[in-house]
Amino acid sequence: MKRLNKQCLVCGGEFLPKNVASVYCSPKCSKKAYKQKMLRLKKEEEIKVLAGKIPENKAFLSVPEAGILFGVAKRTLYRLVSQGEIPSVNLGIRLVRIDRSVMAEMFGPARSLPQPESAPKKKLYSLEKEDCYSIGKTGQFDHLIPE
């Protein structure tokens, strides 16, 4: 059987996989991917916490709040405000407020917190007593096995 080379998801180099599920060329790349994944999950968790602190009925948002809710960098929002593309209210030094509805029109709906699943997922199999065969019952199926 001919074995095909795969491309590492981290470094992009080709390697001969040890098994079908291998996606990294070395333990070094595997550790690097793990660290990147953990960092991404940590950032997502921090964003969820910060987004949860912002009230839903708040009409005017600060630039950092708008950045968190709509997934836009603060620097980009400040640039768009200074260019006049986003209408804003300046309440003083570093007190720029942006209308939430304007942000929703430009960047789509705000991030929403994931809702907990209401119903558990249905299993594809059942291990209930009435759905399983006993050893005695499996012996009754010997006539079905070709010899």
Secondary structure, 3 states (H helix, E strand, C coil): CCCCCEECCCCCCEECCCCCCCCCCCHHHHHHHHHHHHHHHHHHHHHHHHHHHCCCCCCEEEHHHHHHHHCCCHHHHHHHHHHCCCCEEECCCCCEEEEHHHHHHHHCCCCCCCCCCCCCCCCCCCCCHHHCCCHHHHHHHHHHCCC
